[in-house]
Amino acid sequence: MRVIQVNEPAQRDACLARLCADTFGSESGLTPLLRFAGVTGVLFEQQAARVLALVDDDSRPLALALLVLDKANQGMTPMLMLDLDTPAGSSPAMVLIHELAQRAPLRVDANDDAEQQRLTHAGLGRWFDGPHGIRIGLNDKHPATALADIATPLSVDDTAVAQGFKRDRTLFERYKQRFTDSLANFPAAL
């Protein structure tokens, strides 16, 4: 297994579309499309986000992650993670996070003790109490030494994207088609 950054635009769009669709699900209305449009139209354009994949020896993707820079450009946060068609009990996404924790300054958020434990095992060893009961984890490569030093990750404003779609129906149709085409063309190998 190895980690790759998905740089080819069509493959990157396909991986992002799959991340958004699987993470948010079909019951979440326009959220997958809004997130896809915001990331591709803003974060990718600003080079503030990357799609990474864990692939097997035949280059088949096993896990995907969307990593986003923080506002201080000190570290990256996995905003979306996804295990792809894996046997129950295995988590290639945690293997991907472990590999990334060896290479780059990472920040993660854990919603509960079980998630914190999985992320600690993946290489995030320093933990801080964040807002609303969230635990914020850092790896050894992250430069922050206190909660106040941890910069907020960049994000996408789904509401602003939705308002842009309301003002420009052509833009909405273009992103909807791009999202649908990207999902349909998810690569068997990267």
Backbone bond lengths (Angstrom), bond angles and torsions (degrees), N, CA, C in turn:
res aa  C-N    CA-C-N  psi(-1)  N-CA   C-N-CA  omega(-1)  CA-C   N-CA-C  phi
1 M - - - 1.453 - - 1.525 108.96 -
2 R 1.326 114.30 149.01 1.459 119.03 177.89 1.524 109.24 -149.46
3 V 1.327 115.28 160.47 1.458 122.43 179.09 1.523 108.05 -100.70
4 I 1.333 115.53 134.21 1.454 119.53 175.20 1.526 109.39 -130.20
5 Q 1.313 115.47 150.63 1.455 120.87 170.48 1.521 106.49 -93.24
6 V 1.323 116.88 128.72 1.458 121.73 -178.20 1.527 107.47 -86.58
7 N 1.322 116.00 105.49 1.463 121.22 -175.25 1.519 113.82 -103.74
8 E 1.319 117.54 -31.05 1.459 120.69 -177.49 1.526 107.52 -63.13
9 P 1.347 118.64 123.46 1.469 121.51 -170.40 1.528 115.66 -53.92
10 A 1.324 118.78 -43.87 1.469 120.05 -178.60 1.530 111.02 -67.08
11 Q 1.325 117.01 -41.31 1.470 120.09 177.76 1.533 110.92 -67.42
12 R 1.330 115.73 -40.67 1.469 119.86 178.79 1.520 110.51 -61.78
13 D 1.345 117.01 -44.83 1.468 120.39 177.32 1.524 111.17 -61.45
14 A 1.341 116.72 -41.96 1.467 120.58 -179.68 1.525 110.84 -63.22
15 C 1.317 116.29 -42.62 1.477 119.82 179.38 1.524 110.79 -66.90
16 L 1.339 117.02 -41.75 1.468 119.65 178.28 1.524 110.90 -64.80
17 A 1.327 117.23 -42.67 1.462 120.20 178.58 1.528 110.32 -59.70
18 R 1.319 116.89 -42.93 1.474 120.64 179.09 1.531 110.70 -64.96
19 L 1.322 116.80 -42.67 1.468 120.78 176.62 1.532 110.73 -57.39
20 C 1.322 116.82 -48.33 1.466 121.20 -177.94 1.520 111.18 -66.57
21 A 1.327 117.15 -46.65 1.464 120.67 -177.66 1.519 111.60 -63.55
22 D 1.325 117.72 -45.62 1.463 120.78 -177.21 1.524 112.22 -74.35
23 T 1.325 117.08 -34.66 1.464 119.98 -179.04 1.525 111.72 -70.50
24 F 1.328 116.57 -46.24 1.457 119.93 -174.68 1.524 112.92 -91.75
25 G 1.313 117.74 -27.26 1.458 121.75 176.46 1.517 113.78 78.69
26 S 1.311 114.52 166.45 1.466 120.90 -176.55 1.524 112.84 -74.40
27 E 1.316 117.56 -15.08 1.468 121.58 -179.37 1.527 112.46 -84.58
28 S 1.327 117.44 -0.73 1.469 120.34 -173.87 1.527 113.13 -99.37
29 G 1.309 117.34 18.77 1.460 120.80 175.57 1.512 112.62 64.04
30 L 1.323 115.62 -129.44 1.463 121.39 -176.62 1.529 114.01 -86.11
31 T 1.312 118.00 -1.97 1.468 120.33 -174.55 1.530 113.35 -53.31
32 P 1.343 119.92 -46.70 1.476 117.65 178.94 1.530 112.75 -58.96
33 L 1.314 117.15 -42.29 1.462 121.13 179.86 1.529 110.91 -67.21
34 L 1.334 117.27 -42.68 1.462 121.07 179.80 1.525 111.09 -60.95
35 R 1.341 116.12 -44.30 1.467 119.83 -179.83 1.527 110.76 -66.79
36 F 1.332 116.30 -42.15 1.461 121.11 177.39 1.531 110.32 -58.16
37 A 1.317 116.77 -48.87 1.467 121.51 -179.00 1.525 111.25 -63.50
38 G 1.317 117.29 -43.23 1.460 120.57 -179.15 1.521 112.55 -64.59
39 V 1.323 116.14 -43.08 1.467 119.51 -179.58 1.520 110.30 -68.37
40 T 1.339 117.43 -46.94 1.462 118.92 -177.93 1.525 111.76 -69.47
41 G 1.335 116.90 -39.46 1.457 120.62 -175.54 1.511 114.80 -81.05
42 V 1.331 117.47 -22.03 1.467 119.81 -176.88 1.535 111.41 -120.99
43 L 1.319 117.34 -63.10 1.469 119.81 -172.10 1.526 112.67 -67.04
44 F 1.337 118.06 -41.51 1.467 118.61 176.85 1.524 110.39 -66.80
45 E 1.324 116.78 -39.91 1.463 120.25 179.96 1.530 111.45 -62.15
46 Q 1.325 116.66 -33.87 1.472 121.47 179.99 1.526 111.74 -89.00
47 Q 1.329 116.99 2.08 1.464 123.18 -176.11 1.528 111.08 56.02
48 A 1.330 115.37 38.35 1.456 121.87 -178.16 1.520 112.63 -104.86
49 A 1.321 117.15 2.34 1.469 120.96 179.90 1.519 108.85 -144.07
50 R 1.344 113.93 151.58 1.460 121.25 178.66 1.523 109.08 -139.09
51 V 1.322 115.28 147.96 1.460 120.76 171.82 1.522 106.70 -105.00
52 L 1.339 115.28 127.17 1.455 120.78 177.32 1.518 108.70 -120.68
53 A 1.329 114.58 152.41 1.461 119.83 -178.82 1.518 109.62 -135.35
54 L 1.311 115.54 146.39 1.452 122.41 167.41 1.515 105.24 -98.78
55 V 1.332 116.38 121.94 1.463 120.53 -178.05 1.525 109.62 -119.34
56 D 1.341 114.36 155.06 1.464 118.68 177.61 1.529 109.92 -85.50
57 D 1.323 117.36 -172.22 1.464 121.59 -177.03 1.523 113.12 -65.96
58 D 1.332 116.91 -18.86 1.466 121.53 177.12 1.528 111.78 -98.84
59 S 1.332 116.78 13.92 1.471 124.80 179.80 1.526 114.03 66.62
60 R 1.326 117.74 17.20 1.464 120.88 174.82 1.524 108.72 -77.50
61 P 1.335 117.79 131.42 1.472 119.86 179.72 1.526 111.76 -70.01
62 L 1.334 115.34 132.52 1.459 122.38 178.09 1.525 111.55 -106.83
63 A 1.340 115.85 -30.23 1.463 121.67 -180.00 1.516 108.51 -152.41
64 L 1.332 115.06 152.13 1.466 121.99 178.34 1.521 109.04 -129.12
65 A 1.324 115.98 151.81 1.463 121.17 174.03 1.520 109.16 -147.07
66 L 1.328 115.14 140.34 1.455 122.23 170.81 1.520 106.67 -102.11
67 L 1.331 116.40 115.04 1.458 121.82 177.93 1.515 109.36 -103.27
68 V 1.341 115.95 134.46 1.457 122.58 -177.37 1.519 108.81 -123.31
69 L 1.324 116.07 136.02 1.466 121.23 176.69 1.524 110.60 -66.63
70 D 1.329 115.64 156.75 1.464 118.71 172.70 1.527 109.11 -91.43
71 K 1.328 115.12 169.71 1.468 120.51 -174.69 1.525 113.72 -65.01
72 A 1.325 117.59 -22.47 1.465 120.91 179.04 1.529 112.07 -95.13
73 N 1.344 116.62 0.57 1.462 122.49 -179.12 1.531 111.45 58.83
74 Q 1.349 116.66 36.09 1.458 121.65 -179.99 1.518 112.77 -101.53
75 G 1.320 116.98 -26.63 1.454 119.69 -175.42 1.514 111.46 -156.45
76 M 1.319 114.31 178.88 1.459 120.80 -179.12 1.527 109.09 -126.63
77 T 1.334 114.30 150.05 1.458 121.29 179.45 1.519 108.97 -124.65
78 P 1.330 118.01 128.49 1.462 119.16 172.73 1.532 108.99 -72.43
79 M 1.331 115.67 107.72 1.469 120.38 -178.16 1.521 111.78 -83.00
80 L 1.328 116.79 -33.91 1.456 122.25 176.89 1.526 107.66 -134.75
81 M 1.332 116.59 138.27 1.466 122.06 175.99 1.520 107.80 -137.79
82 L 1.330 114.59 148.13 1.453 118.32 -176.11 1.516 110.63 -151.34
83 D 1.337 116.01 129.74 1.458 122.14 167.78 1.521 106.89 -86.51
84 L 1.325 116.97 136.45 1.463 121.67 -178.63 1.531 110.48 -108.73
85 D 1.316 116.48 118.54 1.462 121.90 171.21 1.527 113.20 40.91
86 T 1.313 116.44 55.66 1.462 120.36 -177.71 1.522 110.19 -110.14
87 P 1.335 116.82 154.59 1.455 119.74 178.20 1.527 111.09 -63.61
88 A 1.298 115.40 150.12 1.466 120.30 179.07 1.530 109.70 -57.31
89 G 1.313 114.76 138.52 1.458 120.54 177.77 1.516 114.22 93.05
90 S 1.330 118.00 -15.43 1.461 118.90 177.88 1.527 108.71 -102.27
91 S 1.327 116.11 153.14 1.453 120.05 -179.57 1.524 110.56 -139.98
92 P 1.339 116.39 86.57 1.462 118.46 175.25 1.532 112.42 -59.05
93 A 1.340 118.10 -27.57 1.465 120.13 178.49 1.534 110.36 -62.15
94 M 1.320 117.75 -37.79 1.467 119.77 177.65 1.521 110.69 -71.00
95 V 1.337 117.40 -33.06 1.463 120.30 173.95 1.526 109.24 -64.23
96 L 1.332 116.74 -42.10 1.461 121.37 177.69 1.526 110.50 -60.77
97 I 1.321 117.80 -46.04 1.472 121.18 178.50 1.526 110.25 -62.10
98 H 1.317 117.30 -41.01 1.467 120.94 178.34 1.532 110.18 -60.45
99 E 1.321 116.93 -45.52 1.464 120.47 179.00 1.530 111.30 -63.57
100 L 1.320 116.86 -41.62 1.469 120.36 179.04 1.521 111.26 -66.24
101 A 1.341 116.61 -36.39 1.470 120.68 -179.97 1.525 111.64 -64.69
102 Q 1.325 117.14 -22.80 1.463 120.74 177.27 1.530 112.15 -78.19
103 R 1.344 116.38 -17.26 1.467 120.32 -169.66 1.520 115.54 -116.24
104 A 1.333 117.79 -29.35 1.469 120.12 -169.89 1.520 110.64 -137.54
105 P 1.334 117.28 156.71 1.468 120.31 175.89 1.535 109.87 -71.92
106 L 1.320 116.42 115.07 1.461 121.57 -176.09 1.514 111.92 -115.56
107 R 1.314 113.85 147.50 1.460 123.43 171.30 1.525 105.85 -128.27
108 V 1.325 116.87 135.70 1.462 121.47 177.26 1.523 109.19 -132.35
109 D 1.314 116.06 158.52 1.464 122.17 174.43 1.520 108.25 -115.54
110 A 1.321 115.87 135.27 1.465 121.66 177.08 1.524 108.53 -117.94
111 N 1.322 115.53 132.11 1.463 120.89 -179.12 1.514 113.77 -88.77
112 D 1.340 116.89 -18.36 1.467 119.51 -178.81 1.527 109.66 -153.19
113 D 1.342 115.49 174.51 1.463 120.19 -176.95 1.525 112.95 -63.17
114 A 1.332 116.98 -38.28 1.469 120.18 -179.15 1.524 110.59 -63.69
115 E 1.325 116.74 -43.11 1.463 120.49 178.57 1.525 110.50 -65.72
116 Q 1.330 116.94 -40.93 1.458 120.28 178.04 1.524 110.25 -62.00
117 Q 1.314 117.31 -40.10 1.452 120.91 179.87 1.536 111.33 -64.14
118 R 1.339 117.19 -43.50 1.470 121.15 178.11 1.529 110.56 -61.97
119 L 1.322 116.32 -42.49 1.461 120.41 -178.62 1.528 111.97 -71.74
120 T 1.309 117.39 -33.63 1.463 120.89 175.34 1.527 109.18 -63.09
121 H 1.319 115.68 -45.00 1.470 120.51 177.93 1.532 111.18 -62.15
122 A 1.330 117.46 -28.43 1.468 122.26 179.72 1.533 112.72 -82.65
123 G 1.333 118.14 -1.99 1.455 119.63 174.31 1.515 116.42 116.09
124 L 1.326 118.36 6.22 1.462 121.56 177.63 1.522 107.69 -99.70
125 G 1.328 116.59 100.21 1.452 119.98 -169.64 1.514 117.19 -103.70
126 R 1.325 118.35 -13.45 1.469 120.62 -179.74 1.525 108.03 -106.22
127 W 1.340 116.34 127.00 1.469 120.82 -174.31 1.517 111.04 -125.85
128 F 1.339 114.57 142.86 1.463 122.85 179.39 1.520 108.89 -131.71
129 D 1.326 116.13 149.82 1.465 121.00 174.72 1.519 108.52 -79.38
130 G 1.321 116.13 116.52 1.453 121.75 179.02 1.516 110.82 -98.18
131 P 1.320 117.57 -174.22 1.460 121.49 179.94 1.534 111.87 -70.19
132 H 1.315 115.43 152.28 1.461 123.30 173.93 1.529 113.25 58.33
133 G 1.322 118.26 32.77 1.452 122.06 177.11 1.515 115.18 79.07
134 I 1.317 117.63 4.92 1.467 121.75 178.53 1.522 108.48 -76.62
135 R 1.312 116.07 139.80 1.461 121.31 172.38 1.524 107.59 -102.26
136 I 1.330 116.69 131.22 1.457 122.42 -178.38 1.523 108.00 -105.64
137 G 1.334 114.92 122.83 1.459 120.44 -178.84 1.513 111.88 -111.04
138 L 1.324 115.22 144.31 1.464 122.18 177.93 1.521 109.14 -127.99
139 N 1.322 116.02 150.37 1.459 118.65 172.17 1.528 108.91 -92.38
140 D 1.331 116.02 177.12 1.466 120.56 -176.86 1.525 112.86 -66.91
141 K 1.313 118.36 -22.57 1.464 121.56 -178.86 1.531 113.11 -80.46
142 H 1.316 117.28 -13.73 1.466 120.63 -179.06 1.533 108.77 -76.26
143 P 1.352 117.76 132.80 1.463 120.65 -174.26 1.533 115.39 -75.84
144 A 1.320 119.86 -16.31 1.465 121.46 -176.69 1.528 110.72 -65.66
145 T 1.331 115.07 141.86 1.467 120.33 178.21 1.527 112.23 -117.47
146 A 1.327 116.66 -10.24 1.464 121.81 179.67 1.530 108.53 -145.40
147 L 1.308 116.54 162.02 1.464 121.44 -179.27 1.527 111.22 -55.79
148 A 1.315 116.96 -39.20 1.467 121.15 -178.95 1.528 112.59 -65.31
149 D 1.333 117.46 -21.41 1.467 121.78 -179.70 1.527 112.94 -83.54
150 I 1.321 117.91 -11.27 1.464 121.43 -174.33 1.522 109.35 -84.69
151 A 1.318 115.75 114.38 1.466 121.04 -179.86 1.531 110.28 -76.58
152 T 1.308 115.42 149.63 1.459 122.58 178.89 1.524 109.63 -72.54
153 P 1.337 117.35 137.48 1.468 119.02 176.36 1.530 110.88 -67.09
154 L 1.315 116.05 148.58 1.454 119.92 172.75 1.530 107.90 -65.35
155 S 1.309 116.45 154.56 1.465 118.80 -177.49 1.519 110.14 -146.22
156 V 1.309 113.75 176.26 1.461 121.91 178.72 1.517 107.44 -112.09
157 D 1.319 116.80 135.23 1.456 122.01 177.18 1.526 108.47 -92.70
158 D 1.339 116.04 96.40 1.465 121.02 -177.98 1.528 111.72 -57.85
159 T 1.326 117.21 -36.30 1.465 120.91 -179.82 1.523 111.04 -64.15
160 A 1.322 116.82 -42.97 1.468 120.36 178.86 1.532 110.57 -65.31
161 V 1.331 117.04 -38.96 1.466 120.05 177.68 1.519 109.57 -63.83
162 A 1.337 117.33 -43.51 1.464 121.21 179.21 1.530 111.09 -61.91
163 Q 1.323 116.69 -41.03 1.462 119.93 178.02 1.528 110.94 -64.48
164 G 1.328 117.06 -38.03 1.461 120.78 176.19 1.523 111.11 -62.94
165 F 1.326 116.69 -38.65 1.462 121.01 177.04 1.529 111.19 -65.57
166 K 1.332 117.24 -37.83 1.471 120.52 179.92 1.529 110.96 -65.82
167 R 1.341 116.19 -36.95 1.461 120.76 -179.56 1.533 112.16 -76.01
168 D 1.327 116.47 -28.99 1.467 120.12 -174.35 1.528 109.44 -132.51
169 R 1.317 115.82 91.59 1.472 121.95 -177.35 1.534 111.37 -61.86
170 T 1.337 116.97 -33.30 1.466 120.55 178.63 1.526 110.54 -64.28
171 L 1.331 116.58 -41.16 1.466 121.22 176.83 1.525 110.21 -60.30
172 F 1.336 116.45 -44.97 1.463 121.31 178.10 1.527 110.37 -57.83
173 E 1.334 116.59 -49.69 1.467 120.50 -178.04 1.527 111.36 -62.87
174 R 1.329 116.97 -38.48 1.461 120.90 179.33 1.526 111.36 -64.09
175 Y 1.342 117.34 -45.96 1.469 120.31 178.81 1.525 111.37 -68.98
176 K 1.323 117.36 -37.50 1.464 120.27 178.54 1.527 110.02 -61.30
177 Q 1.337 116.79 -44.54 1.468 120.67 178.95 1.527 110.82 -65.82
178 R 1.317 116.76 -41.65 1.473 121.08 179.23 1.528 110.75 -62.57
179 F 1.323 116.00 -41.78 1.471 121.42 179.10 1.531 109.85 -64.11
180 T 1.320 116.77 -48.72 1.464 121.91 -178.43 1.533 110.56 -62.69
181 D 1.324 116.41 -46.62 1.468 120.34 178.61 1.523 111.46 -62.26
182 S 1.321 116.56 -39.85 1.469 120.82 179.92 1.516 110.82 -64.38
183 L 1.327 117.08 -43.02 1.477 120.24 177.34 1.527 110.66 -61.23
184 A 1.323 115.85 -43.56 1.465 120.16 -177.99 1.525 112.34 -66.81
185 N 1.324 117.09 -23.44 1.467 121.21 -175.97 1.522 112.79 -108.80
186 F 1.345 116.53 29.03 1.456 118.61 178.11 1.533 108.71 -61.13
187 P 1.338 117.29 126.83 1.465 119.80 -172.64 1.534 113.39 -74.32
188 A 1.314 114.68 143.43 1.471 120.60 175.00 1.531 110.28 -75.75
189 A 1.327 116.01 -23.45 1.473 121.47 179.00 1.528 108.03 -143.40
190 L 1.332 115.12 148.74 1.467 120.96 179.17 1.526 109.84 -116.31
